[in-house]
């Protein structure tokens, strides 16, 4: 009996001894780049509520959908959207194949380095530049071109590769949500094929979980090989009111968490927070002019005006980048 008693006590002691390590692993800060405060706590509280079985706001894993804008939310977007900087480089690279561009706008001004004149025609000029540089190739060829560009191109201010202009706090947030049973999607106004080219390696988000603007595609055989050719025509713009539409078309479930940074994300947040009591809607407010850029209501890029008002009216979470983030970019 004495030996049996000792054995039982040993088992109990080993179990108790292991508890602190297990507890510490559970309680380890999953968001170390976020400063402690109401914003970080709002995220933690939300995750705790929707993952606590038996709770009034418990959400089954299949319905734990979180959607993220890309530009200005997951990576930087100043001084220009990175995809547009890619298009500028493509115009320069393709100019020898298109001698007519020397006399045709917006290409002529762009080749002269006059970006202001190139964009004088506004959205029409941007669409023309994008369609000219993003078509006439297969989807696989385009993916390779984007990946080659990302491997060599650097940001005009920081001189870092664009994939190092990703926000470290948001990488942590993505990982934190996935560790708690969420499926994370990118819902971006940027090109779907452009973002799919790097999303998995950069964010851990596979191609099928990227929703974005798209051009028309055509199936064809090239030398007997089937492929999808990118055509010079716009099919869908996944921005503003288009974001909830894109979510429905590609995901088919209303998200319970949405993260954006501009008025272009407002409809996505409105759609998300109208779905039920368990939700989190969050705007990234660019307030850090030293570590990043400070801009909001009057900005030409990533304007956050109506979104700030809606956040205040609806009690949504707003990240003050300067004060809420201990670190902006990874090392």
C-alpha positions in Angstrom: 0.0 0.0 0.0 2.8 2.4 0.9 4.4 1.8 -2.6 1.1 2.4 -4.3 0.6 5.6 -2.3 4.0 6.9 -3.3 3.3 6.1 -6.9 0.0 8.0 -6.8 1.6 11.0 -5.2 4.4 11.0 -7.8 1.8 11.1 -10.6 0.0 14.0 -8.9 3.2 15.9 -8.3 4.2 15.4 -12.0 0.8 16.7 -13.2 1.0 19.8 -10.9 4.6 20.4 -11.9 3.6 20.5 -15.6 0.7 22.9 -15.1 2.7 26.2 -14.8 4.4 25.5 -18.1 1.1 24.7 -19.9 -0.5 27.8 -18.4 2.4 30.0 -19.3 2.2 28.7 -22.9 -1.5 29.6 -23.0 -1.0 33.0 -21.5 2.1 34.0 -23.5 1.6 37.3 -25.2 0.6 36.5 -28.8 0.6 40.2 -29.7 4.0 41.4 -28.5 4.2 44.3 -30.9 1.0 45.8 -29.6 1.2 48.1 -26.6 -1.1 47.1 -23.7 -4.2 49.2 -23.6 -7.9 49.3 -24.7 -7.2 48.5 -28.4 -5.2 45.4 -27.7 -7.6 44.3 -25.0 -10.6 44.8 -27.4 -9.0 42.2 -29.8 -8.2 39.8 -27.0 -11.7 40.1 -25.4 -13.4 39.6 -28.8 -11.4 36.4 -29.5 -12.1 35.1 -26.0 -15.8 35.7 -26.4 -16.2 34.0 -29.7 -14.1 31.0 -28.8 -15.5 30.2 -25.4 -17.8 27.2 -25.8 -21.1 27.7 -23.9 -20.8 31.5 -24.0 -23.5 33.6 -25.4 -21.3 34.9 -28.2 -19.6 31.7 -29.1 -19.0 31.2 -32.8 -18.3 27.8 -34.4 -14.9 27.6 -36.1 -16.5 27.3 -39.5 -18.0 30.8 -39.1 -14.9 32.4 -37.7 -14.2 34.5 -40.8 -11.8 37.5 -40.6 -11.2 39.8 -43.6 -8.3 42.1 -44.0 -7.7 44.9 -46.5 -4.1 44.8 -47.8 -2.8 48.3 -48.7 -2.4 50.4 -45.6 -3.7 47.6 -43.4 -1.3 44.7 -43.9 1.5 46.6 -45.6 2.3 50.3 -46.3 0.7 52.2 -49.1 2.7 55.4 -49.3 3.8 57.3 -51.3 1.8 55.3 -53.9 0.1 51.9 -53.9 2.8 49.3 -54.4 0.9 47.7 -57.3 0.9 51.0 -59.1 4.7 51.3 -58.6 4.9 47.9 -60.1 2.9 49.1 -63.1 5.2 52.1 -63.5 8.2 49.8 -63.6 6.4 47.6 -66.1 5.8 50.5 -68.4 9.5 51.3 -68.4 10.4 47.7 -69.0 7.9 47.3 -71.9 8.5 50.7 -73.5 10.9 49.3 -76.2 8.1 47.0 -77.4 5.7 49.9 -77.6 7.3 52.8 -79.5 3.8 54.4 -79.7 3.9 55.1 -76.0 6.3 57.9 -76.6 3.4 60.0 -78.0 0.5 58.5 -76.1 -0.7 59.5 -72.7 -0.5 58.5 -69.9 2.5 56.5 -71.0 4.4 59.5 -72.6 4.4 61.5 -69.4 5.3 58.5 -67.3 8.3 57.7 -69.4 9.5 61.3 -68.9 9.2 60.9 -65.2 6.2 63.3 -65.0 3.8 61.3 -62.7 1.5 64.3 -62.1 0.8 64.7 -65.8 0.5 61.0 -66.3 -2.3 60.9 -63.8 -4.0 64.1 -64.9 -6.9 62.0 -66.3 -7.5 60.4 -62.9 -9.0 56.9 -62.7 -9.1 56.5 -66.5 -5.3 56.9 -66.7 -4.7 54.5 -63.8 -7.0 51.8 -65.4 -5.2 52.3 -68.8 -1.8 51.8 -67.1 -2.9 48.8 -65.2 -4.6 47.0 -68.1 -1.6 47.6 -70.4 0.9 46.2 -68.0 -1.2 43.4 -66.5 -2.5 41.7 -69.6 -1.2 39.8 -72.7 0.2 36.9 -70.7 -1.0 33.9 -68.8 -1.8 34.0 -65.1 1.3 31.8 -64.4 3.5 34.2 -66.4 2.1 37.2 -64.5 2.7 35.6 -61.2 6.4 35.0 -62.1 6.8 38.6 -63.3 5.4 39.9 -60.0 7.6 37.6 -57.9 10.7 38.6 -59.9 9.8 42.3 -59.3 9.3 41.8 -55.6 12.6 40.0 -55.4 14.5 43.0 -56.8 12.5 46.2 -56.4 12.8 48.4 -53.3 10.6 51.0 -51.7 11.4 54.5 -52.9 11.8 55.9 -49.3 12.9 53.1 -47.1 14.9 51.2 -49.8 13.6 48.0 -48.3 12.0 45.2 -50.3 8.3 45.8 -50.5 7.6 42.6 -48.6 9.6 44.1 -45.7 7.1 47.0 -45.6 4.6 44.6 -43.9 3.3 45.6 -40.5 4.6 43.3 -37.8 1.6 43.8 -35.4 -0.7 42.7 -38.2 1.4 39.6 -38.9 1.0 38.8 -35.2 -2.7 39.4 -35.4 -3.2 37.1 -38.4 -1.3 34.3 -36.5 -3.3 34.9 -33.3 -6.6 34.6 -35.1 -5.6 31.5 -36.9 -4.4 29.9 -33.7 -7.9 30.5 -32.4 -9.7 28.8 -35.2 -10.2 31.7 -37.6 -9.8 31.6 -41.4 -8.2 34.8 -42.6 -8.9 36.4 -46.0 -7.5 39.3 -47.8 -10.2 41.5 -49.4 -8.4 44.2 -51.4 -9.0 46.8 -54.0 -5.7 45.7 -55.5 -5.5 43.1 -58.2 -6.4 39.6 -57.1 -3.6 38.0 -59.2 -1.0 40.5 -58.0 -1.8 39.9 -54.3 -2.0 36.1 -54.8 1.6 36.2 -56.1 3.0 36.9 -52.6 0.2 36.5 -50.0 0.9 33.0 -48.9 4.7 33.5 -48.4 4.2 37.0 -46.8 1.1 36.5 -44.8 0.4 32.8 -44.7 -2.8 33.4 -46.7 -3.2 31.0 -49.6 -4.4 32.1 -53.0 -7.9 30.8 -52.6 -8.3 33.2 -49.6 -7.6 36.3 -51.6 -10.4 38.5 -52.8 -9.5 41.4 -55.1 -10.2 43.4 -58.2 -9.8 41.4 -61.4 -9.4 41.6 -65.1 -11.1 39.4 -67.6 -9.5 36.0 -68.3 -9.8 33.8 -71.4 -9.1 30.0 -71.6 -7.0 29.1 -74.6 -4.5 26.5 -75.9 -1.0 27.7 -76.6 0.9 25.1 -78.5 -1.5 22.5 -77.1 -1.0 23.7 -73.5 -4.1 25.0 -71.7 -3.7 28.4 -70.0 -5.7 31.4 -68.8 -4.8 34.6 -70.6 -5.1 37.9 -68.9 -7.1 40.3 -71.1 -6.9 44.1 -71.1 -10.4 44.6 -69.7 -11.7 45.1 -66.1 -14.0 42.5 -64.8 -14.6 43.5 -61.1 -13.5 46.3 -58.8 -13.2 45.0 -55.3 -13.3 48.4 -53.5 -15.8 50.5 -51.6 -19.3 49.0 -52.0 -17.7 46.2 -54.1 -16.0 44.7 -51.1 -19.2 43.1 -49.5 -20.1 41.9 -53.0 -16.6 40.3 -53.4 -16.9 38.7 -50.0 -20.2 37.1 -50.9 -19.0 35.9 -54.3 -15.7 34.4 -53.1 -16.4 33.5 -49.5 -20.1 33.0 -49.1 -20.1 33.8 -45.4 -20.5 37.1 -43.7 -17.3 37.8 -41.7 -17.3 38.3 -37.9 -14.1 40.4 -38.0 -13.0 43.1 -40.5 -9.8 45.1 -40.6 -9.2 48.1 -42.8 -7.7 51.6 -42.9 -9.6 53.7 -45.4 -13.0 54.8 -46.6 -12.6 52.1 -49.3 -13.1 49.6 -46.5 -16.1 51.2 -44.9 -18.7 49.1 -46.6 -16.8 45.9 -45.6 -16.9 46.9 -42.0 -20.5 47.9 -42.1 -21.4 44.6 -43.7 -19.4 42.7 -41.1 -20.8 44.5 -38.1 -24.4 44.2 -39.2 -24.2 40.4 -39.1 -24.9 39.7 -35.4 -23.8 40.4 -31.9 -20.4 38.7 -32.2 -18.2 40.9 -34.3 -15.1 43.1 -34.4 -14.7 46.0 -36.8 -11.3 47.8 -36.7 -9.7 50.7 -38.6 -5.9 51.3 -38.7 -5.4 55.0 -38.2 -2.0 56.2 -39.6 -0.9 58.6 -36.9 2.9 57.9 -36.9 4.7 60.3 -39.1 8.1 59.2 -37.8 8.1 55.4 -38.1 5.6 55.4 -41.0 3.3 58.2 -42.4 0.6 60.3 -40.7 -2.5 60.8 -42.9 -6.3 60.4 -42.8 -9.1 62.7 -43.9 -7.4 64.7 -46.6 -5.1 62.1 -48.0 -5.1 61.2 -51.7 -3.9 57.7 -50.7 -5.8 55.7 -48.1 -8.2 58.5 -47.2 -9.9 57.8 -43.8 -12.7 60.3 -43.4 -16.2 58.8 -43.4 -14.6 55.7 -41.7 -13.4 57.7 -38.7 -16.9 59.2 -38.2 -18.5 55.8 -38.6 -16.1 54.2 -36.1 -17.0 56.9 -33.5 -20.7 56.5 -34.2 -20.7 52.7 -34.0 -18.1 52.1 -31.3 -15.7 50.4 -33.6 -12.1 49.9 -32.6 -9.5 52.4 -34.0 -5.8 51.6 -33.9 -3.7 54.7 -33.1 -0.6 53.4 -34.9 1.7 55.8 -33.0 0.5 54.8 -29.5 -0.9 51.3 -30.0 2.0 49.7 -31.9 5.3 49.1 -30.1 6.8 48.2 -33.5 5.6 49.0 -37.0 7.8 47.0 -39.4 9.7 43.7 -38.8 13.4 43.8 -38.3 
